[in-house]
C-alpha cells in the first residue's frame, strides 16, 4: 500500500487502530467504466483531485442545521455549525448543491431528488473539461 500511496494512486488514505485504509483512484475509474455512479464521502481536500474532466463530480455539501432553528442544543452542535460554516467558506466553490440538514428525512428526499435530476439533466462543466 505504501508504494501505491507514493505513486499517488489513492484519492485519500489514512490509518485507524493501526490499520491502513484508503480509496484508490482506479476503483473509482472502474465503477465509472461499468456505467455506475461512485458515491463518495470525502475530506474536502480530495475535491481538488476529483474536480477534473476525468471524474466530473457532482458535489453535494450537507450542511449542519441552523442553530437559529434549534431551541435545545449543546456545545457539540455549535462546534458542528462552526465547522460547517468554515467548510462552506473554504470549499463552497466546489459545491454544486448545498442541503441544510434541518430534518434528516427531508435531507434524504432532497438528496435523492438531486441524484435523479442530475442523471436526467445536462450538467454545466468548465469549458476546459470539454476541449
C-alpha positions in Angstrom: 0.0 0.0 0.0 2.9 2.4 0.8 4.2 2.1 -2.8 0.7 2.9 -4.2 0.5 5.9 -1.9 3.9 7.1 -3.1 2.7 6.6 -6.7 -0.4 8.9 -6.0 -2.8 6.0 -6.6 -5.1 7.0 -3.8 -7.7 9.7 -3.6 -7.3 9.7 0.1 -5.9 7.4 2.7 -5.4 7.1 6.5 -5.0 4.8 9.4 -7.4 3.7 12.1 -6.4 1.5 15.0 -3.1 0.6 13.3 -4.8 -0.4 10.1 -4.4 1.5 6.8 -7.3 2.2 4.6 -8.0 4.3 1.5 -9.9 4.9 -1.7 -7.9 4.1 -4.8 -8.5 6.2 -7.9 -8.5 3.1 -10.0 -11.5 1.8 -8.1 -13.5 5.0 -8.9 -12.4 4.6 -12.6 -13.6 1.0 -12.6 -17.0 1.9 -11.2 -17.5 4.7 -13.8 -16.2 2.3 -16.5 -19.0 -0.1 -15.6 -21.6 2.7 -16.2 -22.3 3.1 -12.5 -22.1 6.1 -10.2 -19.5 6.3 -7.4 -20.9 7.9 -4.3 -18.1 9.1 -2.1 -17.9 10.8 1.3 -14.5 12.5 1.1 -12.4 15.0 3.0 -12.7 18.5 1.4 -9.0 18.3 0.2 -9.9 15.4 -2.0 -12.3 17.7 -4.0 -9.2 19.3 -5.6 -8.3 15.9 -7.1 -11.8 14.9 -8.1 -12.7 18.2 -9.7 -11.4 17.2 -13.2 -12.8 16.3 -16.5 -12.0 12.6 -15.8 -14.2 12.4 -12.7 -16.6 15.3 -13.4 -18.1 15.1 -9.9 -21.4 16.4 -8.7 -20.6 17.7 -5.2 -23.3 17.9 -2.6 -22.5 19.5 0.7 -24.8 18.5 3.6 -24.5 21.5 6.0 -25.1 21.5 9.7 -28.6 22.6 10.9 -29.1 26.3 11.6 -28.7 27.0 15.3 -31.4 29.7 15.0 -34.0 26.9 14.3 -32.9 24.9 17.3 -34.1 25.7 20.8 -32.1 23.0 22.7 -28.5 22.5 21.6 -25.2 21.9 23.3 -21.6 22.9 22.5 -21.1 20.0 20.1 -23.8 21.3 17.8 -22.4 24.8 18.0 -19.0 23.3 17.1 -20.5 21.4 14.2 -22.2 24.5 12.9 -19.0 26.5 13.0 -17.1 23.7 11.2 -19.9 23.6 8.6 -19.7 27.3 8.0 -15.9 27.1 7.7 -16.1 24.3 5.2 -18.6 26.3 3.2 -16.4 29.4 3.1 -13.2 27.4 2.2 -14.6 24.9 -0.3 -18.0 26.3 -1.3 -16.8 27.0 -4.8 -16.6 23.2 -5.3 -20.2 22.6 -4.2 -22.9 22.0 -6.9 -25.6 21.8 -4.2 -25.9 22.6 -0.5 -28.5 20.9 1.6 -29.0 22.2 5.2 -29.7 19.2 7.3 -32.6 20.6 9.4 -34.6 17.4 9.1 -33.0 14.1 8.2 -36.0 12.7 6.2 -36.2 15.9 4.2 -32.4 15.9 3.6 -32.6 12.4 2.2 -35.5 13.4 -0.1 -33.6 16.4 -1.4 -30.5 14.2 -2.0 -32.5 11.5 -3.8 -34.2 14.2 -5.9 -30.9 15.8 -6.8 -29.4 12.5 -7.9 -32.5 11.8 -10.1 -32.3 15.4 -11.6 -28.5 15.1 -12.2 -29.0 11.8 -14.1 -31.7 13.3 -16.4 -30.4 16.9 -16.9 -27.3 18.0 -18.7 -24.8 19.5 -16.2 -22.6 22.5 -16.6 -18.9 21.8 -16.7 -15.9 24.1 -17.2 -15.0 24.5 -20.8 -11.5 23.2 -20.1 -13.0 19.8 -19.4 -14.5 19.6 -22.9 -11.7 21.0 -25.1 
